[in-house]
Amino acid sequence: MTAMIIDFEATDATSEAQATEIGHMAVMFSDKGLVKDGNVGVRSELCKPETAITFGSMAITHITPDDVANKASHKDVCNRILPKGEVYIIGHNIDFDIQVAANAGIDVSQYKAICTLALARHTWPESETHKLGALSYEHDYKFAREHAKNAHNAATDVTMCARLLHKICSI
C-alpha cells in the first residue's frame, strides 16, 4: 500500500491558511511496517500564497514574503505535488495539512488520513507533550539532536514524522 507523508508550512494557523512550503515523501507499508520509497527521498518546495504571511508564522517557519515572491502559486504547487485518487496522506496534525490542501483547491475527499499526532497520543498518553519535536527527543533522542534544530522546515518535519511513524509501527 502506498502513501505520502506531507507537511505544510503556512501563512497562519487558521482554517483559511495557505501554503508557503510543502514537504513530501512517498512511502509504502509492508508487513514489517513503514518503508521509505527508495527512489524518491524527502522533497520540499516553497510556494506563493494569495494571502499575507503573518508575523507569527514568519517567526516559526522563517519563511517571509521575500522568500516566496517569485515562486509558483500555492495552488499550482499543491496540484502538481499532491497525489490524485484514493491514497493515504500522513502527517502530524494531518487535519491542518488537509485543510491547507483544500484551501489550494485540492479535492481532499479522495484522501484517507493517518495522523501521527493522534497515534502518538494513543501510543504514549503519558508523554509530557505530543508535539513532533518533543516526541522525537523523547523516543529518538540522537536523531532529534541532529534534526530538530531545523523544525518547521517542511522537509525536516516530514523526515521527523516518518521516523515517529516508524517508531509507532515498531511497537
Summary of the structure (lengths in Angstrom):
residues: 171
radius of gyration: 15.4
end to end distance: 19.8
largest distance: 45.3
contacts: 548
relative contact order: 0.20
helix: 44%
strand: 24%
